[in-house]
Amino acid sequence: MEKCFQIVRLPLILIVQFKRFMKHGFTQKKQNYVDFELNDLNLGTYAKVCDGQLNRYKNYQLYGVCNHFGTMEGGHYIANCYSQVYKKWYKVSEYNNVN
């Protein structure tokens, strides 16, 4: 199944969540790799309605990523966040037990 939508106006802050699970009789995690630009990710090319004239914002910087490592029954969440003040990335780990 595939979903399709059009972006009309891009926001100042954009949060994107990827569906990382699939169901084939039972639920399992997808293992594919997601690659994108960390700086100046231009999403203006995807907002083509009104020739993009409604968009004040189109270039984005990545400031945080949250990943889950493990199985559906348990694992770890790892958050990586960028500090503009210190100009470096930080990693925070949280143990998650679903039981």
SERO-4910 file (N, C-alpha, C, O; in steps of 0.05 Angstrom, whole numbers):
BEGIN
 pado doro    nc1    nc2    nc3   cac1   cac2   cac3    cc1    cc2    cc3    oc1    oc2    oc3
  Met    A     17    -23      0      0      0      0     18     25      0     38     26     14
  Glu    A     10     45    -15     26     69    -17      8     93    -12    -15     94    -21
  Lys    A     18    112      3      3    137      9     16    160     -7     40    160    -12
  Cys    A     -1    178    -15      8    201    -30     -5    226    -20    -30    226    -15
  Phe    A     10    248    -17     -2    273     -8     15    296    -21     37    292    -29
  Gln    A      3    320    -22     17    343    -33     22    362    -10      6    367      7
  Ile    A     46    373    -11     54    394      8     47    421     -4     57    427    -26
  Val    A     31    437     10     24    463      0     41    485     12     52    501     -2
  Arg    A     44    484     38     59    504     52     77    491     73     67    476     90
  Leu    A    103    495     71    122    483     90    123    499    115    123    524    114
  Pro    A    125    486    139    126    500    164    154    509    171    174    499    159
  Leu    A    157    526    191    183    534    202    197    510    213    221    506    208
  Ile    A    183    494    229    194    469    241    179    446    230    154    445    231
  Leu    A    193    427    219    181    404    206    190    378    221    214    374    225
  Ile    A    171    363    229    176    337    242    166    315    224    143    315    216
  Val    A    183    296    218    176    274    200    179    248    216    199    243    229
  Gln    A    159    231    214    160    205    226    157    184    204    138    185    188
  Phe    A    175    165    204    174    143    184    161    119    197    167    112    219
  Lys    A    143    106    182    132     81    191    153     59    189    163     54    167
  Arg    A    160     47    211    182     29    211    174      0    217    190    -17    224
  Phe    A    148     -6    215    138    -32    220    121    -42    197    109    -27    182
  Met    A    121    -69    193    104    -81    172     90   -105    184    100   -117    203
  Lys    A     68   -112    172     53   -135    182     49   -155    160     36   -149    139
  His    A     60   -178    163     57   -201    145     49   -225    162     65   -244    165
  Gly    A     25   -225    173     16   -246    191     25   -240    219     11   -247    239
  Phe    A     48   -228    222     58   -218    248     73   -192    243     82   -187    220
  Thr    A     76   -176    263     89   -150    260    119   -152    263    128   -166    282
  Gln    A    134   -140    245    163   -139    248    173   -112    239    160    -97    225
  Lys    A    198   -106    248    210    -80    241    222    -81    214    233   -102    205
  Lys    A    221    -59    199    235    -56    174    265    -51    180    271    -38    200
  Gln    A    282    -61    163    311    -58    168    324    -41    146    349    -40    145
  Asn    A    309    -27    129    321    -12    108    333     14    119    325     24    140
  Tyr    A    353     24    105    369     48    113    356     73    101    347     73     78
  Val    A    354     94    117    343    120    108    366    140    107    380    144    127
  Asp    A    370    152     84    393    171     80    381    198     71    363    199     54
  Phe    A    392    220     82    383    247     75    404    267     83    422    260     98
  Glu    A    401    291     73    420    313     80    417    322    108    394    324    118
  Leu    A    439    327    122    438    338    149    434    368    149    421    379    167
  Asn    A    445    382    129    444    411    127    432    418    100    437    406     79
  Asp    A    416    439    100    403    450     76    388    429     60    391    428     36
  Leu    A    372    413     74    354    394     60    332    411     47    316    422     61
  Asn    A    332    412     21    313    428      6    288    413      0    288    395    -17
  Leu    A    267    419     14    241    406      9    223    424     -8    200    416    -14
  Gly    A    232    447    -16    217    465    -33    209    453    -59    189    460    -71
  Thr    A    225    434    -69    219    422    -95    195    404    -93    183    397   -113
  Tyr    A    187    396    -68    164    379    -65    138    395    -60    116    383    -60
  Ala    A    141    420    -55    117    438    -51    112    453    -76    119    477    -79
  Lys    A    100    440    -96     97    452   -122     70    466   -126     65    478   -147
  Val    A     52    463   -107     26    477   -109     31    507   -109     47    516    -93
  Cys    A     17    522   -125     20    551   -128     48    558   -135     58    580   -128
  Asp    A     62    541   -150     90    545   -158    108    551   -135    129    564   -139
  Gly    A    102    541   -111    119    545    -88    118    573    -76    134    578    -58
  Gln    A    100    590    -85    100    618    -76     90    621    -47     95    642    -35
  Leu    A     76    601    -37     66    603     -9     88    595     11     83    596     35
  Asn    A    111    587      2    131    576     21    153    597     28    168    605     11
  Arg    A    153    605     53    175    621     64    198    603     72    221    612     73
  Tyr    A    192    578     78    211    559     88    214    536     69    194    525     60
  Lys    A    239    529     62    243    506     45    268    491     52    269    467     47
  Asn    A    288    504     63    313    490     71    313    484    100    307    501    117
  Tyr    A    319    459    107    318    449    134    344    438    144    360    428    128
  Gln    A    349    441    170    373    430    183    362    407    202    341    410    214
  Leu    A    377    385    203    369    364    221    380    369    249    404    375    252
  Tyr    A    362    368    269    370    373    296    366    349    315    376    349    337
  Gly    A    351    329    306    347    306    323    337    282    308    322    284    289
  Val    A    346    259    318    337    233    307    333    214    330    349    213    349
  Cys    A    311    199    330    306    179    350    304    152    336    287    148    319
  Asn    A    320    133    345    320    106    333    315     85    354    322     89    378
  His    A    301     63    347    297     41    365    314     18    355    313     10    332
  Phe    A    330      6    373    346    -17    367    336    -40    384    335    -38    409
  Gly    A    330    -62    372    320    -85    386    297    -98    372    295    -96    347
  Thr    A    280   -112    387    258   -126    375    232   -112    383    232    -91    396
  Met    A    209   -124    374    183   -113    381    178   -117    411    161   -103    422
  Glu    A    191   -136    423    187   -142    452    203   -125    470    197   -122    494
  Gly    A    224   -112    460    241    -96    477    265    -86    462    270    -94    439
  Gly    A    280    -68    475    304    -57    462    312    -31    474    306    -25    497
  His    A    325    -15    458    335     11    466    326     33    447    325     29    423
  Tyr    A    320     56    458    316     80    442    341     97    444    351    102    466
  Ile    A    352    105    421    375    122    421    367    149    408    357    149    385
  Ala    A    371    171    422    365    197    411    392    211    405    409    212    423
  Asn    A    394    223    382    417    239    375    407    267    370    389    271    353
  Cys    A    418    287    384    408    315    382    432    333    377    453    330    389
  Tyr    A    428    353    360    449    372    354    445    397    370    423    408    373
  Ser    A    467    407    381    467    432    397    479    455    379    502    453    371
  Gln    A    463    475    374    473    498    359    493    514    376    511    527    365
  Val    A    490    513    402    508    528    420    536    516    419    555    531    416
  Tyr    A    538    490    423    564    476    424    573    465    397    595    454    394
  Lys    A    556    467    377    562    458    349    571    428    349    590    421    335
  Lys    A    557    411    363    563    383    362    538    366    369    519    377    380
  Trp    A    540    340    362    518    322    367    521    308    394    544    302    402
  Tyr    A    499    302    407    498    288    432    481    263    429    461    263    414
  Lys    A    488    242    443    473    217    442    462    211    470    476    212    490
  Val    A    436    204    471    423    196    496    410    169    492    397    164    471
  Ser    A    414    150    510    404    123    508    384    118    530    388    126    553
  Glu    A    362    105    523    341     98    543    333     69    539    326     62    516
  Tyr    A    335     53    559    327     25    557    297     23    556    283     36    571
  Asn    A    287      6    538    258      3    535    251    -27    537    260    -43    520
  Asn    A    236    -35    556    226    -62    559    196    -62    556    182    -51    574
  Val    A    185    -73    535    157    -72    529    141    -91    547    117    -87    550
  Asn    A    153   -112    558    138   -132    573    121   -120    595    107   -134    609
***
